């Protein structure tokens, strides 16, 4: 069994892979807890899912470096200490068969790498992995596995939070529970929903169009991330929607590393 940990800016996902599909548990990334606390959390999930044995392998994908030490400590203890195989830490250095055509491969977020690799391996290329979390990222990979780079914009939740915190008159909107009635909002809440949802969908579509013109290739669109379901119905193009794409990418990297 593989234990895959994906530490994001808002949420941390703990996934157990006994096969190709994960058993996923989500916890808030902040505040950081102790290694013992995370071990207890993992053991509760193992019991919940009916696993009688602990994982024998682990991989860590993180965009919050300050959390890595605690999680690595927890993973090494879960795996059985010094005699066990060390957890794999996802970076551009450990991704098999994928090359990076960017200025600084070390600066590419591990979450972007995992999701892009998962999209390429599962769906083939050329593919654009659109990962909608705290940030929305577009990550382009050719059919031969060349990571071209991409775009980063504020995620739907971050847009909402920024509008509410940086203005005196705009309310907090539950974007997760309400869909816009159309592109023209007839009240403030509707206008915010329209701006965030249609705006994000429009930004993704425009970036896709320009990228394809620049590279002279057509990219499949693979969507993932916690906010993906909000925007998916409004995208002009969508080939695949896989909520666990980054976690599956971690597993695929681990299998081939």
HUTA-V401412 format. One record per backbone hydrogen bond with DSSP energy under -1.0 kcal/mol. NH is the residue of the N-H (numbers start at 1). CO is the residue of the C=O. Records with the same first field share a line. If there is no record, write none. Layout:
# HUTA-V401412
NH->CO ; CO
This chain:
# HUTA-V401412
2->17
3->57
4->15
5->59
6->13
7->61
8->11
12->27
13->6
14->25
15->4
16->23
17->2
23->16
25->14
27->12
29->10
38->34
39->35
40->36
41->37
42->38
43->39
44->40
45->41
46->42
47->43
48->44
49->45
51->46
56->1
57->1
59->3
60->88
61->5
63->7
67->64
68->65
71->67
72->68
73->69
74->70
75->71
76->72
77->73
78->74
79->75
81->76
84->81
88->58
90->60
94->91
99->145
101->147
107->104
108->105
113->109
114->110
115->111
116->112
117->113
118->114
119->115
120->116
121->117
122->118
123->119
124->120
127->141
128->220
129->139
130->222
131->137
132->224
133->135
136->153
137->131
138->151
139->129
140->149
141->127
142->146
145->142
147->99
148->140
151->138
153->136
155->134
159->155
160->156
161->157
162->158
163->159
164->160
165->161
166->162
175->173
177->174
191->187
192->188
193->189
194->190
195->191
196->192
197->193
198->194
200->196
201->197
202->198
203->199
204->200
205->201
206->202
207->203
208->204
209->205
210->206
211->207
212->208
213->209
214->210
215->211
216->212
220->126
222->128
223->240
224->130
227->132
228->225
232->228
234->231
235->232
239->221
240->221
242->223
245->242
248->244
249->245
250->246
251->247
252->248
253->249
254->250
255->251
256->252
257->253
